[in-house]
Amino acid sequence: MAEIVLGGGCFWCTEAVFQRLDGVTNVEPGYSGGSVAEPTYEQVCSGSTGHAEVVRVTYEPHIVTLAELLDVFFVSHDPTTLNRQGADVGTQYRSVILYADEEQKTAAAEAVQRVEDAKLWDGRIVTEIAPLEKFYPAEGYHHNYYDQNQRQPYCQMVITPKLRKLQEKFPSKLKT
């Protein structure tokens, strides 16, 4: 098993996307990259802690590679908008890859280069690549949020379209 920590805006969205990938065994929403120990959702949402909403993705590298996960990451959110994903605005919604070692750091830089070379987005990639210092799990009610709240307007308007895009772009990578 391996892990990577990614932030692509709201962690409800990012969690829902990665939960559907074959080879991903766990996706845990949380907070990272800030200055406050044990931050709460309310503190992070205020934008005052410096944390980003992130997910810790646990996966089986022999089924899904880190490069494949990063490819999904760059398609599932807009990596060209600084501190924003759609209507979610603030540093807590920044695009970020938090690496645990040099191999992950290199893979992240290579993924950014692939996305730029392929011109998948019109703007410049602003995804932060930084070392993982500490991951704080989110409160329990954030876990498995989309699957438990699919009828909520946010889920229907924001997350469901991301899942459709995932199905279109990566049908062979999805769990059956």
Secondary structure, 3 states (H helix, E strand, C coil): CEEEEEEECCHHHHHHHHHCECCEEEEEEEEECCCCCCCCHHHHHCCCCCCEEEEEEEECCCCCCHHHHHHHHHHHCCCCCCCEECCEECHHHCEEEEECCHHHHHHHHHHHHHHHHHCCCCCCCCCEEEECCCEEECCHHHCCHHHHCCCCHHHHHHHHHHHHHHHHHCHHHECC
